[in-house]
Amino acid sequence: MPGLYLLAILLSAAGIAALDARFRLAWWHAPGRTAAAVAIGAAFFLAWDAVAIVQGVFVKGDSPLLLGIDLAPHLPLEEPVFLAFLSYLALVCFRGAQRLQGPRRSQEETA
């Protein structure tokens, strides 16, 4: 079923965005910084992919789950969407971990 992989990425991103909204971890805490961090992270990984494509390390497989739209040779449309999702997920996880450690640090400092 073409497009199922992209749909899975977008649904996963929606779930992470819901957690982000609920706990105000990234986008709902600092939208500008979050957008910049996600864009920089995705650009870094796209550059990494470009180097791997040129060296022949990264090749697009034949999957019926992909839409079939290539942005460049061996670079499907889903790849930058996934890389942006990966960067956003990492940021939300990092901020969540910071939030969990926050009260512990302050309790340790006062003891």
Buried (B, 14 or more C-beta within 10 A) or exposed (E): EEBEBBEBBBEBBEEBBEBBEEBEBBBEEBEEEBEEBBEEBBBEBBEEBBEEBEEEEBEBEEEEBBBEEEEEEBBBBBBBBBBBBBBBBBBBBEBBEEEEEEEEEEEEEEE
